[in-house]
Amino acid sequence: QVQLVESGGGLVQPGGSLRLSCAASGLIFRMYRMGWYRQAPGKQRELVAEITSGSVTNYVDSVKGRFTISRDNAKNTVYLQMNSLKPEDTAVYYCNADRTIAGIGINYWGQGTQVTVSS
């Protein structure tokens, strides 16, 4: 059974930092593209950052220069280092794992972790 378990969310003041972690089990982690998504109240879920199996990274424009995604294949874990946080970063952050096998997409989600940026 595949599990993605996020941790590291919480309440932080504007300008502060948080580090999210997503521990994966039940899958061949190194073969998956990993992504962090977020969903704010009343808004659609959006991709924040992704890292491929080859460690190529991509970020949404609004977090470039502030967030860093990384992965540790030995620990089956993906991280999101978030610096210079802004109130508009407030959302539930979700971890995602996906890959394609023989043209079939395989996709898993974590349960989410709340990030609140407020003074």
C-alpha positions in Angstrom: 0.0 0.0 0.0 1.4 3.4 -1.0 1.5 6.1 1.6 2.7 9.7 1.3 2.9 11.3 4.7 3.5 15.1 4.9 4.9 16.9 7.9 6.4 20.2 8.9 3.4 22.6 8.4 2.4 25.1 11.0 1.9 28.8 11.8 4.7 31.2 10.8 5.1 34.9 10.7 5.6 36.7 7.3 9.2 36.5 6.3 9.7 33.2 8.2 10.6 29.8 7.0 9.2 26.3 7.1 10.5 23.0 5.8 7.9 20.5 4.6 8.7 16.8 4.4 6.9 14.0 2.6 7.9 10.4 3.5 6.9 7.9 0.9 6.4 4.1 1.3 5.1 1.3 -0.8 6.6 2.5 -4.1 9.9 2.7 -5.9 10.5 6.2 -4.9 13.4 7.0 -7.1 11.4 6.3 -10.2 8.7 8.9 -9.4 8.4 12.5 -10.2 7.5 14.2 -6.9 5.5 17.4 -6.6 4.2 19.8 -3.9 0.8 21.3 -4.6 -1.2 23.7 -2.5 -4.8 24.7 -2.2 -6.0 27.8 -0.5 -9.7 28.3 0.6 -11.9 28.9 -2.4 -9.1 28.3 -4.9 -8.0 25.5 -7.1 -5.1 23.3 -6.2 -2.0 24.5 -7.9 1.4 23.0 -8.5 4.1 24.8 -6.4 7.2 22.8 -7.2 8.2 19.5 -8.8 11.3 17.4 -9.0 11.7 14.6 -11.6 13.3 11.3 -11.1 16.4 12.8 -12.5 16.3 15.7 -10.0 15.2 18.4 -12.5 13.2 21.0 -10.7 10.4 23.3 -11.7 8.6 26.1 -9.7 5.6 28.2 -10.1 6.6 31.8 -10.7 5.2 33.1 -7.4 7.7 31.0 -5.3 10.8 31.1 -7.5 13.8 32.3 -5.4 12.0 31.6 -2.1 11.1 27.8 -2.2 13.5 24.9 -2.9 12.4 21.4 -3.6 14.8 18.5 -3.0 14.7 14.7 -2.7 16.6 12.1 -0.8 16.1 8.8 -2.6 17.9 6.9 0.2 15.2 8.1 2.7 12.3 8.0 0.2 11.6 11.6 1.2 10.9 14.8 -0.7 11.3 18.2 0.9 10.1 21.7 0.3 12.2 24.5 2.0 10.1 27.6 2.1 11.7 30.9 2.9 10.5 34.5 3.0 7.0 33.3 3.5 4.1 35.6 2.6 0.4 35.5 3.7 -0.5 34.5 0.2 1.4 31.2 0.8 -1.2 30.2 3.3 -2.8 26.9 2.1 -2.9 23.2 2.6 0.2 21.7 1.0 0.0 18.3 -0.6 2.6 15.9 -1.7 2.2 14.1 -5.0 4.0 11.2 -6.6 3.4 10.2 -10.2 4.9 8.2 -13.0 3.8 6.7 -16.3 4.2 3.0 -17.0 3.3 1.7 -20.5 1.3 4.8 -21.1 -0.7 4.5 -17.9 -0.5 7.3 -15.4 0.0 6.3 -11.8 -0.7 9.1 -9.2 -0.6 9.2 -5.4 -1.5 12.0 -3.0 -0.7 12.7 0.7 -3.3 13.9 3.1 -1.9 17.4 3.2 -0.4 19.7 5.8 -1.6 23.2 6.7 0.7 26.2 6.3 -0.5 29.4 7.7 1.5 32.7 7.3 0.2 35.3 9.6 1.3 37.9 12.1 
